[in-house]
Amino acid sequence: NVIELELKESGQRLDQVIAAEVGELSRSRVQALIRDGHVSINGKKISETSTKTKEGMRCRIEIPDAAPLF
């Protein structure tokens, strides 16, 4: 799954904004996705969960398939 957002908020933490915009993802899940390299801003992968947003940023979130339990 891929989610694309155009951010409207400025100066907020990226993980907070994504969690608020995408209700199915918790903030801790968003933080893990960022740390694992599944989030990019304007085409550049980021790894810092505290990245500040700027209005007009294009955010792409790649949600990997769930790993099998066994």
PyMOL Python script that loads the backbone (N, CA, C, O; Angstrom):
from pymol import cmd

cmd.read_pdbstr("""\
ATOM      1  N   ASN A   1       0.832  -1.195   0.000  1.00  0.00           N
ATOM      2  CA  ASN A   1       0.000   0.000   0.000  1.00  0.00           C
ATOM      3  C   ASN A   1       0.870   1.250   0.000  1.00  0.00           C
ATOM      4  O   ASN A   1       1.916   1.299   0.648  1.00  0.00           O
ATOM      5  N   VAL A   2       0.428   2.237  -0.724  1.00  0.00           N
ATOM      6  CA  VAL A   2       1.128   3.515  -0.773  1.00  0.00           C
ATOM      7  C   VAL A   2       0.111   4.617  -0.498  1.00  0.00           C
ATOM      8  O   VAL A   2      -0.973   4.636  -1.081  1.00  0.00           O
ATOM      9  N   ILE A   3       0.471   5.525   0.390  1.00  0.00           N
ATOM     10  CA  ILE A   3      -0.374   6.673   0.702  1.00  0.00           C
ATOM     11  C   ILE A   3       0.410   7.925   0.338  1.00  0.00           C
ATOM     12  O   ILE A   3       1.575   8.061   0.711  1.00  0.00           O
ATOM     13  N   GLU A   4      -0.217   8.827  -0.379  1.00  0.00           N
ATOM     14  CA  GLU A   4       0.426  10.089  -0.731  1.00  0.00           C
ATOM     15  C   GLU A   4      -0.384  11.240  -0.150  1.00  0.00           C
ATOM     16  O   GLU A   4      -1.611  11.266  -0.256  1.00  0.00           O
ATOM     17  N   LEU A   5       0.307  12.183   0.460  1.00  0.00           N
ATOM     18  CA  LEU A   5      -0.332  13.334   1.079  1.00  0.00           C
ATOM     19  C   LEU A   5       0.349  14.614   0.632  1.00  0.00           C
ATOM     20  O   LEU A   5       1.558  14.635   0.402  1.00  0.00           O
ATOM     21  N   GLU A   6      -0.427  15.679   0.509  1.00  0.00           N
ATOM     22  CA  GLU A   6       0.158  17.011   0.384  1.00  0.00           C
ATOM     23  C   GLU A   6      -0.111  17.692   1.712  1.00  0.00           C
ATOM     24  O   GLU A   6      -1.263  17.907   2.089  1.00  0.00           O
ATOM     25  N   LEU A   7       0.956  18.031   2.417  1.00  0.00           N
ATOM     26  CA  LEU A   7       0.817  18.559   3.766  1.00  0.00           C
ATOM     27  C   LEU A   7       0.347  20.007   3.755  1.00  0.00           C
ATOM     28  O   LEU A   7       0.809  20.827   2.961  1.00  0.00           O
ATOM     29  N   LYS A   8      -0.570  20.295   4.648  1.00  0.00           N
ATOM     30  CA  LYS A   8      -1.113  21.643   4.764  1.00  0.00           C
ATOM     31  C   LYS A   8      -0.626  22.348   6.020  1.00  0.00           C
ATOM     32  O   LYS A   8      -0.802  23.557   6.167  1.00  0.00           O
ATOM     33  N   GLU A   9      -0.014  21.595   6.924  1.00  0.00           N
ATOM     34  CA  GLU A   9       0.464  22.159   8.180  1.00  0.00           C
ATOM     35  C   GLU A   9       1.936  22.551   8.072  1.00  0.00           C
ATOM     36  O   GLU A   9       2.704  21.921   7.345  1.00  0.00           O
ATOM     37  N   SER A  10       2.312  23.577   8.790  1.00  0.00           N
ATOM     38  CA  SER A  10       3.716  23.993   8.853  1.00  0.00           C
ATOM     39  C   SER A  10       4.181  23.983  10.295  1.00  0.00           C
ATOM     40  O   SER A  10       3.442  24.367  11.201  1.00  0.00           O
ATOM     41  N   GLY A  11       5.426  23.535  10.502  1.00  0.00           N
ATOM     42  CA  GLY A  11       6.049  23.610  11.809  1.00  0.00           C
ATOM     43  C   GLY A  11       5.677  22.512  12.783  1.00  0.00           C
ATOM     44  O   GLY A  11       6.099  22.554  13.939  1.00  0.00           O
ATOM     45  N   GLN A  12       4.899  21.529  12.355  1.00  0.00           N
ATOM     46  CA  GLN A  12       4.545  20.417  13.236  1.00  0.00           C
ATOM     47  C   GLN A  12       5.429  19.219  12.928  1.00  0.00           C
ATOM     48  O   GLN A  12       6.038  19.132  11.862  1.00  0.00           O
ATOM     49  N   ARG A  13       5.488  18.299  13.883  1.00  0.00           N
ATOM     50  CA  ARG A  13       6.268  17.079  13.674  1.00  0.00           C
ATOM     51  C   ARG A  13       5.590  16.223  12.606  1.00  0.00           C
ATOM     52  O   ARG A  13       4.370  16.060  12.610  1.00  0.00           O
ATOM     53  N   LEU A  14       6.387  15.685  11.702  1.00  0.00           N
ATOM     54  CA  LEU A  14       5.860  14.888  10.611  1.00  0.00           C
ATOM     55  C   LEU A  14       5.072  13.678  11.109  1.00  0.00           C
ATOM     56  O   LEU A  14       4.004  13.379  10.575  1.00  0.00           O
ATOM     57  N   ASP A  15       5.583  12.980  12.124  1.00  0.00           N
ATOM     58  CA  ASP A  15       4.881  11.793  12.617  1.00  0.00           C
ATOM     59  C   ASP A  15       3.496  12.139  13.154  1.00  0.00           C
ATOM     60  O   ASP A  15       2.556  11.365  12.974  1.00  0.00           O
ATOM     61  N   GLN A  16       3.359  13.279  13.805  1.00  0.00           N
ATOM     62  CA  GLN A  16       2.057  13.709  14.327  1.00  0.00           C
ATOM     63  C   GLN A  16       1.090  14.022  13.191  1.00  0.00           C
ATOM     64  O   GLN A  16      -0.082  13.650  13.244  1.00  0.00           O
ATOM     65  N   VAL A  17       1.580  14.699  12.180  1.00  0.00           N
ATOM     66  CA  VAL A  17       0.727  15.087  11.051  1.00  0.00           C
ATOM     67  C   VAL A  17       0.246  13.851  10.294  1.00  0.00           C
ATOM     68  O   VAL A  17      -0.935  13.748   9.963  1.00  0.00           O
ATOM     69  N   ILE A  18       1.150  12.917  10.020  1.00  0.00           N
ATOM     70  CA  ILE A  18       0.757  11.709   9.293  1.00  0.00           C
ATOM     71  C   ILE A  18      -0.265  10.915  10.105  1.00  0.00           C
ATOM     72  O   ILE A  18      -1.272  10.465   9.559  1.00  0.00           O
ATOM     73  N   ALA A  19      -0.016  10.740  11.398  1.00  0.00           N
ATOM     74  CA  ALA A  19      -0.948   9.982  12.233  1.00  0.00           C
ATOM     75  C   ALA A  19      -2.328  10.639  12.259  1.00  0.00           C
ATOM     76  O   ALA A  19      -3.344   9.944  12.272  1.00  0.00           O
ATOM     77  N   ALA A  20      -2.371  11.964  12.266  1.00  0.00           N
ATOM     78  CA  ALA A  20      -3.649  12.674  12.268  1.00  0.00           C
ATOM     79  C   ALA A  20      -4.359  12.550  10.918  1.00  0.00           C
ATOM     80  O   ALA A  20      -5.582  12.419  10.868  1.00  0.00           O
ATOM     81  N   GLU A  21      -3.597  12.590   9.833  1.00  0.00           N
ATOM     82  CA  GLU A  21      -4.176  12.520   8.486  1.00  0.00           C
ATOM     83  C   GLU A  21      -4.624  11.108   8.109  1.00  0.00           C
ATOM     84  O   GLU A  21      -5.642  10.926   7.442  1.00  0.00           O
ATOM     85  N   VAL A  22      -3.852  10.118   8.545  1.00  0.00           N
ATOM     86  CA  VAL A  22      -4.129   8.726   8.182  1.00  0.00           C
ATOM     87  C   VAL A  22      -4.592   8.004   9.447  1.00  0.00           C
ATOM     88  O   VAL A  22      -3.777   7.458  10.191  1.00  0.00           O
ATOM     89  N   GLY A  23      -5.879   8.005   9.681  1.00  0.00           N
ATOM     90  CA  GLY A  23      -6.439   7.486  10.920  1.00  0.00           C
ATOM     91  C   GLY A  23      -6.133   6.029  11.211  1.00  0.00           C
ATOM     92  O   GLY A  23      -6.153   5.622  12.373  1.00  0.00           O
ATOM     93  N   GLU A  24      -5.850   5.231  10.189  1.00  0.00           N
ATOM     94  CA  GLU A  24      -5.597   3.810  10.417  1.00  0.00           C
ATOM     95  C   GLU A  24      -4.192   3.527  10.937  1.00  0.00           C
ATOM     96  O   GLU A  24      -3.892   2.393  11.310  1.00  0.00           O
ATOM     97  N   LEU A  25      -3.318   4.552  10.968  1.00  0.00           N
ATOM     98  CA  LEU A  25      -1.950   4.375  11.452  1.00  0.00           C
ATOM     99  C   LEU A  25      -1.771   5.096  12.781  1.00  0.00           C
ATOM    100  O   LEU A  25      -2.079   6.283  12.893  1.00  0.00           O
ATOM    101  N   SER A  26      -1.276   4.387  13.782  1.00  0.00           N
ATOM    102  CA  SER A  26      -0.976   5.030  15.061  1.00  0.00           C
ATOM    103  C   SER A  26       0.318   5.830  14.923  1.00  0.00           C
ATOM    104  O   SER A  26       1.090   5.628  13.986  1.00  0.00           O
ATOM    105  N   ARG A  27       0.538   6.721  15.850  1.00  0.00           N
ATOM    106  CA  ARG A  27       1.759   7.530  15.796  1.00  0.00           C
ATOM    107  C   ARG A  27       3.001   6.653  15.935  1.00  0.00           C
ATOM    108  O   ARG A  27       4.008   6.897  15.270  1.00  0.00           O
ATOM    109  N   SER A  28       2.938   5.630  16.798  1.00  0.00           N
ATOM    110  CA  SER A  28       4.106   4.748  16.953  1.00  0.00           C
ATOM    111  C   SER A  28       4.368   3.956  15.673  1.00  0.00           C
ATOM    112  O   SER A  28       5.524   3.710  15.329  1.00  0.00           O
ATOM    113  N   ARG A  29       3.314   3.555  14.966  1.00  0.00           N
ATOM    114  CA  ARG A  29       3.488   2.850  13.678  1.00  0.00           C
ATOM    115  C   ARG A  29       4.103   3.786  12.651  1.00  0.00           C
ATOM    116  O   ARG A  29       4.985   3.387  11.891  1.00  0.00           O
ATOM    117  N   VAL A  30       3.641   5.029  12.627  1.00  0.00           N
ATOM    118  CA  VAL A  30       4.203   6.024  11.706  1.00  0.00           C
ATOM    119  C   VAL A  30       5.681   6.238  12.015  1.00  0.00           C
ATOM    120  O   VAL A  30       6.498   6.308  11.097  1.00  0.00           O
ATOM    121  N   GLN A  31       6.032   6.342  13.291  1.00  0.00           N
ATOM    122  CA  GLN A  31       7.434   6.528  13.668  1.00  0.00           C
ATOM    123  C   GLN A  31       8.288   5.359  13.186  1.00  0.00           C
ATOM    124  O   GLN A  31       9.399   5.563  12.697  1.00  0.00           O
ATOM    125  N   ALA A  32       7.772   4.124  13.322  1.00  0.00           N
ATOM    126  CA  ALA A  32       8.512   2.946  12.863  1.00  0.00           C
ATOM    127  C   ALA A  32       8.676   2.978  11.345  1.00  0.00           C
ATOM    128  O   ALA A  32       9.748   2.649  10.837  1.00  0.00           O
ATOM    129  N   LEU A  33       7.634   3.367  10.616  1.00  0.00           N
ATOM    130  CA  LEU A  33       7.728   3.464   9.163  1.00  0.00           C
ATOM    131  C   LEU A  33       8.780   4.496   8.750  1.00  0.00           C
ATOM    132  O   LEU A  33       9.540   4.265   7.809  1.00  0.00           O
ATOM    133  N   ILE A  34       8.825   5.622   9.444  1.00  0.00           N
ATOM    134  CA  ILE A  34       9.821   6.657   9.146  1.00  0.00           C
ATOM    135  C   ILE A  34      11.231   6.122   9.410  1.00  0.00           C
ATOM    136  O   ILE A  34      12.109   6.231   8.555  1.00  0.00           O
ATOM    137  N   ARG A  35      11.442   5.545  10.594  1.00  0.00           N
ATOM    138  CA  ARG A  35      12.775   5.017  10.942  1.00  0.00           C
ATOM    139  C   ARG A  35      13.239   3.926   9.981  1.00  0.00           C
ATOM    140  O   ARG A  35      14.433   3.804   9.709  1.00  0.00           O
ATOM    141  N   ASP A  36      12.295   3.131   9.465  1.00  0.00           N
ATOM    142  CA  ASP A  36      12.650   2.030   8.574  1.00  0.00           C
ATOM    143  C   ASP A  36      12.768   2.449   7.105  1.00  0.00           C
ATOM    144  O   ASP A  36      12.980   1.603   6.236  1.00  0.00           O
ATOM    145  N   GLY A  37      12.631   3.748   6.824  1.00  0.00           N
ATOM    146  CA  GLY A  37      12.841   4.250   5.473  1.00  0.00           C
ATOM    147  C   GLY A  37      11.664   4.117   4.530  1.00  0.00           C
ATOM    148  O   GLY A  37      11.845   4.103   3.312  1.00  0.00           O
ATOM    149  N   HIS A  38      10.460   4.020   5.072  1.00  0.00           N
ATOM    150  CA  HIS A  38       9.272   3.864   4.237  1.00  0.00           C
ATOM    151  C   HIS A  38       8.546   5.182   3.966  1.00  0.00           C
ATOM    152  O   HIS A  38       7.471   5.183   3.366  1.00  0.00           O
ATOM    153  N   VAL A  39       9.122   6.299   4.401  1.00  0.00           N
ATOM    154  CA  VAL A  39       8.486   7.602   4.203  1.00  0.00           C
ATOM    155  C   VAL A  39       9.452   8.512   3.454  1.00  0.00           C
ATOM    156  O   VAL A  39      10.636   8.589   3.783  1.00  0.00           O
ATOM    157  N   SER A  40       8.931   9.198   2.447  1.00  0.00           N
ATOM    158  CA  SER A  40       9.754  10.166   1.719  1.00  0.00           C
ATOM    159  C   SER A  40       9.010  11.497   1.633  1.00  0.00           C
ATOM    160  O   SER A  40       7.781  11.550   1.600  1.00  0.00           O
ATOM    161  N   ILE A  41       9.789  12.552   1.599  1.00  0.00           N
ATOM    162  CA  ILE A  41       9.274  13.912   1.455  1.00  0.00           C
ATOM    163  C   ILE A  41       9.854  14.485   0.177  1.00  0.00           C
ATOM    164  O   ILE A  41      11.072  14.541   0.007  1.00  0.00           O
ATOM    165  N   ASN A  42       8.968  14.915  -0.728  1.00  0.00           N
ATOM    166  CA  ASN A  42       9.389  15.477  -2.011  1.00  0.00           C
ATOM    167  C   ASN A  42      10.398  14.571  -2.717  1.00  0.00           C
ATOM    168  O   ASN A  42      11.350  15.049  -3.336  1.00  0.00           O
ATOM    169  N   GLY A  43      10.174  13.237  -2.615  1.00  0.00           N
ATOM    170  CA  GLY A  43      11.019  12.267  -3.307  1.00  0.00           C
ATOM    171  C   GLY A  43      12.263  11.833  -2.564  1.00  0.00           C
ATOM    172  O   GLY A  43      13.003  10.986  -3.065  1.00  0.00           O
ATOM    173  N   LYS A  44      12.524  12.384  -1.383  1.00  0.00           N
ATOM    174  CA  LYS A  44      13.724  12.037  -0.617  1.00  0.00           C
ATOM    175  C   LYS A  44      13.324  11.273   0.642  1.00  0.00           C
ATOM    176  O   LYS A  44      12.512  11.750   1.436  1.00  0.00           O
ATOM    177  N   LYS A  45      13.905  10.073   0.820  1.00  0.00           N
ATOM    178  CA  LYS A  45      13.602   9.282   2.010  1.00  0.00           C
ATOM    179  C   LYS A  45      14.119   9.999   3.253  1.00  0.00           C
ATOM    180  O   LYS A  45      15.191  10.605   3.248  1.00  0.00           O
ATOM    181  N   ILE A  46      13.325   9.910   4.315  1.00  0.00           N
ATOM    182  CA  ILE A  46      13.742  10.521   5.572  1.00  0.00           C
ATOM    183  C   ILE A  46      13.780   9.458   6.658  1.00  0.00           C
ATOM    184  O   ILE A  46      13.167   8.400   6.521  1.00  0.00           O
ATOM    185  N   SER A  47      14.499   9.739   7.734  1.00  0.00           N
ATOM    186  CA  SER A  47      14.575   8.779   8.837  1.00  0.00           C
ATOM    187  C   SER A  47      14.361   9.424  10.198  1.00  0.00           C
ATOM    188  O   SER A  47      14.348   8.731  11.215  1.00  0.00           O
ATOM    189  N   GLU A  48      14.193  10.737  10.229  1.00  0.00           N
ATOM    190  CA  GLU A  48      13.992  11.450  11.492  1.00  0.00           C
ATOM    191  C   GLU A  48      12.504  11.666  11.744  1.00  0.00           C
ATOM    192  O   GLU A  48      11.829  12.341  10.967  1.00  0.00           O
ATOM    193  N   THR A  49      11.994  11.090  12.832  1.00  0.00           N
ATOM    194  CA  THR A  49      10.567  11.214  13.142  1.00  0.00           C
ATOM    195  C   THR A  49      10.180  12.634  13.526  1.00  0.00           C
ATOM    196  O   THR A  49       9.013  13.011  13.422  1.00  0.00           O
ATOM    197  N   SER A  50      11.145  13.415  13.966  1.00  0.00           N
ATOM    198  CA  SER A  50      10.851  14.778  14.418  1.00  0.00           C
ATOM    199  C   SER A  50      10.966  15.819  13.310  1.00  0.00           C
ATOM    200  O   SER A  50      10.932  17.019  13.582  1.00  0.00           O
ATOM    201  N   THR A  51      11.102  15.370  12.059  1.00  0.00           N
ATOM    202  CA  THR A  51      11.175  16.291  10.931  1.00  0.00           C
ATOM    203  C   THR A  51       9.980  17.251  10.976  1.00  0.00           C
ATOM    204  O   THR A  51       8.843  16.818  11.160  1.00  0.00           O
ATOM    205  N   LYS A  52      10.234  18.525  10.811  1.00  0.00           N
ATOM    206  CA  LYS A  52       9.169  19.536  10.835  1.00  0.00           C
ATOM    207  C   LYS A  52       8.554  19.669   9.445  1.00  0.00           C
ATOM    208  O   LYS A  52       9.241  19.592   8.427  1.00  0.00           O
ATOM    209  N   THR A  53       7.253  19.869   9.435  1.00  0.00           N
ATOM    210  CA  THR A  53       6.535  19.978   8.166  1.00  0.00           C
ATOM    211  C   THR A  53       6.539  21.407   7.647  1.00  0.00           C
ATOM    212  O   THR A  53       6.696  22.369   8.400  1.00  0.00           O
ATOM    213  N   LYS A  54       6.362  21.513   6.342  1.00  0.00           N
ATOM    214  CA  LYS A  54       6.178  22.800   5.674  1.00  0.00           C
ATOM    215  C   LYS A  54       4.992  22.649   4.741  1.00  0.00           C
ATOM    216  O   LYS A  54       4.836  21.614   4.093  1.00  0.00           O
ATOM    217  N   GLU A  55       4.174  23.649   4.669  1.00  0.00           N
ATOM    218  CA  GLU A  55       3.007  23.608   3.799  1.00  0.00           C
ATOM    219  C   GLU A  55       3.437  23.310   2.369  1.00  0.00           C
ATOM    220  O   GLU A  55       4.393  23.899   1.865  1.00  0.00           O
ATOM    221  N   GLY A  56       2.725  22.390   1.717  1.00  0.00           N
ATOM    222  CA  GLY A  56       3.016  22.040   0.332  1.00  0.00           C
ATOM    223  C   GLY A  56       3.955  20.866   0.158  1.00  0.00           C
ATOM    224  O   GLY A  56       4.157  20.407  -0.966  1.00  0.00           O
ATOM    225  N   MET A  57       4.543  20.360   1.252  1.00  0.00           N
ATOM    226  CA  MET A  57       5.398  19.181   1.153  1.00  0.00           C
ATOM    227  C   MET A  57       4.580  18.010   0.612  1.00  0.00           C
ATOM    228  O   MET A  57       3.410  17.845   0.957  1.00  0.00           O
ATOM    229  N   ARG A  58       5.208  17.207  -0.233  1.00  0.00           N
ATOM    230  CA  ARG A  58       4.571  15.990  -0.745  1.00  0.00           C
ATOM    231  C   ARG A  58       5.147  14.810   0.031  1.00  0.00           C
ATOM    232  O   ARG A  58       6.357  14.580   0.026  1.00  0.00           O
ATOM    233  N   CYS A  59       4.283  14.082   0.683  1.00  0.00           N
ATOM    234  CA  CYS A  59       4.705  12.975   1.538  1.00  0.00           C
ATOM    235  C   CYS A  59       4.211  11.663   0.941  1.00  0.00           C
ATOM    236  O   CYS A  59       3.043  11.539   0.573  1.00  0.00           O
ATOM    237  N   ARG A  60       5.103  10.691   0.849  1.00  0.00           N
ATOM    238  CA  ARG A  60       4.754   9.359   0.339  1.00  0.00           C
ATOM    239  C   ARG A  60       5.082   8.341   1.427  1.00  0.00           C
ATOM    240  O   ARG A  60       6.198   8.305   1.946  1.00  0.00           O
ATOM    241  N   ILE A  61       4.096   7.519   1.763  1.00  0.00           N
ATOM    242  CA  ILE A  61       4.253   6.513   2.807  1.00  0.00           C
ATOM    243  C   ILE A  61       4.040   5.142   2.173  1.00  0.00           C
ATOM    244  O   ILE A  61       2.977   4.871   1.614  1.00  0.00           O
ATOM    245  N   GLU A  62       5.032   4.294   2.258  1.00  0.00           N
ATOM    246  CA  GLU A  62       4.928   2.929   1.739  1.00  0.00           C
ATOM    247  C   GLU A  62       4.688   2.006   2.933  1.00  0.00           C
ATOM    248  O   GLU A  62       5.524   1.903   3.831  1.00  0.00           O
ATOM    249  N   ILE A  63       3.549   1.346   2.930  1.00  0.00           N
ATOM    250  CA  ILE A  63       3.221   0.450   4.028  1.00  0.00           C
ATOM    251  C   ILE A  63       3.480  -0.981   3.575  1.00  0.00           C
ATOM    252  O   ILE A  63       2.760  -1.508   2.726  1.00  0.00           O
ATOM    253  N   PRO A  64       4.516  -1.615   4.146  1.00  0.00           N
ATOM    254  CA  PRO A  64       4.842  -2.980   3.719  1.00  0.00           C
ATOM    255  C   PRO A  64       3.763  -3.969   4.164  1.00  0.00           C
ATOM    256  O   PRO A  64       3.044  -3.734   5.136  1.00  0.00           O
ATOM    257  N   ASP A  65       3.668  -5.069   3.436  1.00  0.00           N
ATOM    258  CA  ASP A  65       2.752  -6.135   3.830  1.00  0.00           C
ATOM    259  C   ASP A  65       3.147  -6.673   5.198  1.00  0.00           C
ATOM    260  O   ASP A  65       4.327  -6.686   5.549  1.00  0.00           O
ATOM    261  N   ALA A  66       2.173  -7.111   5.959  1.00  0.00           N
ATOM    262  CA  ALA A  66       2.439  -7.669   7.271  1.00  0.00           C
ATOM    263  C   ALA A  66       3.267  -8.953   7.125  1.00  0.00           C
ATOM    264  O   ALA A  66       3.047  -9.757   6.219  1.00  0.00           O
ATOM    265  N   ALA A  67       4.206  -9.115   8.028  1.00  0.00           N
ATOM    266  CA  ALA A  67       5.034 -10.326   8.018  1.00  0.00           C
ATOM    267  C   ALA A  67       4.224 -11.483   8.583  1.00  0.00           C
ATOM    268  O   ALA A  67       3.462 -11.294   9.532  1.00  0.00           O
ATOM    269  N   PRO A  68       4.373 -12.665   8.023  1.00  0.00           N
ATOM    270  CA  PRO A  68       3.642 -13.822   8.562  1.00  0.00           C
ATOM    271  C   PRO A  68       4.087 -14.126   9.992  1.00  0.00           C
ATOM    272  O   PRO A  68       5.250 -13.925  10.343  1.00  0.00           O
ATOM    273  N   LEU A  69       3.170 -14.603  10.798  1.00  0.00           N
ATOM    274  CA  LEU A  69       3.489 -14.909  12.192  1.00  0.00           C
ATOM    275  C   LEU A  69       4.298 -16.178  12.334  1.00  0.00           C
ATOM    276  O   LEU A  69       5.032 -16.337  13.309  1.00  0.00           O
ATOM    277  N   PHE A  70       4.177 -17.093  11.371  1.00  0.00           N
ATOM    278  CA  PHE A  70       4.900 -18.366  11.465  1.00  0.00           C
ATOM    279  C   PHE A  70       5.692 -18.623  10.221  1.00  0.00           C
ATOM    280  O   PHE A  70       6.365 -19.649  10.118  1.00  0.00           O
TER     281      PHE A  70
END
""", "prot")
cmd.dss("prot")
cmd.show_as("cartoon", "prot")
cmd.util.cbc("prot")
cmd.orient("prot")
